[in-house]
């Protein structure tokens, strides 16, 4: 196994970026990430991105964003219709194949031009489910009801998760929902999609992020304290919600097992839980101890949820804290699909 | 004995699962089969074209064509996207281009396109390089029989009447020959060239 590290990261998240096209707001982020380690596009052994045409409302929308990388002379490039975390996985595999020691990864999404709750309905089964246009919040509320009535979680616990996210987000300049609220104040909120309250829902955002990966000695040259990827795995649950146990996440548990997330102490975890219910399930599935592990020190996806970038941003946030020495061992997680259908777990360590 | 399955397979044969007739449970014996379902999907987007394209579309309403100059290579691109598609550099320098240029390449379409009754075959689509631009963009060649169009032919934009102008690329109805002498294209490597990274 080749040692690969996250050595640079840049992000931008705002409630809505209306005046700039995707490539216009991604170019500065791409330049910022590359400049942080003194590299240009011609230094990159591989480039991989994650985005979705359904958000952009345009076929092959990612092609226009490739312009921003500087693709001439021709580059080795790939794209996933997934969160950028899966693009990072592809880049990591590419480095494992040998022959290159750097990779450039980015993910972005601008969901504000459409109705995200409707757009997400189109990821469901096209014959039986999508024609009913299930709202993505309502789908998660089905899982929340099962969890609450089955005694797997309490509304108080969900409010604690929401309050923690808001408190942590206060010091994150990229967070969208930063207003502090007590557990009592959150429990006093009217339901948005019963049994979920507004604070249980993600703060939707537009934006993106860019990451540079480097292997072995190259990573040590580029970064004082590289965030080494010690384990990474992704797993998927069934597509049909009806055949799944929505009160736990089997795929997150399995991904954590194969990424070897357990074992040594975890100083911090950045979890891509768009809802308080998903964050609760993830803490359980990844076997995290909230007393010894800082959960979502950035505020997590509840505080700013940028479709197609939020998962990669978790990896970038975790890596940044390793660089700064805020922790030695971190777990980053990304999800995709309804009710935590797909999960990726990445374990990062400093030397 | 091994069988080359790929060779043995008839690509047009029905899948094995459909080899036998489909039978319905007794309760549905008299039911009329559903032969197709229609599940319409419609999503509405409020599209915002971004800085560069917004500028371009606004200028279109004044019958002006805006391009952008790449700070790294000096190349001029139209329509603008806010970024050099070759160097990947953000572009801020706006260049106003004339509505004249020449045919870089062209084709003649002889089949109709659905929902475009305005395009009557045969018609000619051309890749047009505006004077001062480094790359071409797409337009219709009009006011001439398609068979007479040729590479190098000089063209000028034909705009909609002033009262019909909008912030839209549709303001240009097409491109008509100017009658000037043809552009003599000698530098076939002029487009898409960028200096290799000196490092």
Interface residues (C-beta under 8 A of the other chain):
Chain A: X18 X19 X20 X21 X22 X23 X24 X27 X28 X30 X31 X40 X41 X42 X54 X57 X64 X67 X68 X69 X70 X71 X72 X73 X113 X114 X115 X118 X119 X122 X126 X127 X130 X131
Chain B: X37 X39 X41 X43 X44 X45 X46 X47 X48 X49 X50 X51 X52 X53 X54 X81 X82 X83 X84 X85 X86 X87 X88 X89 X90 X192 X194 X196 X197 X199
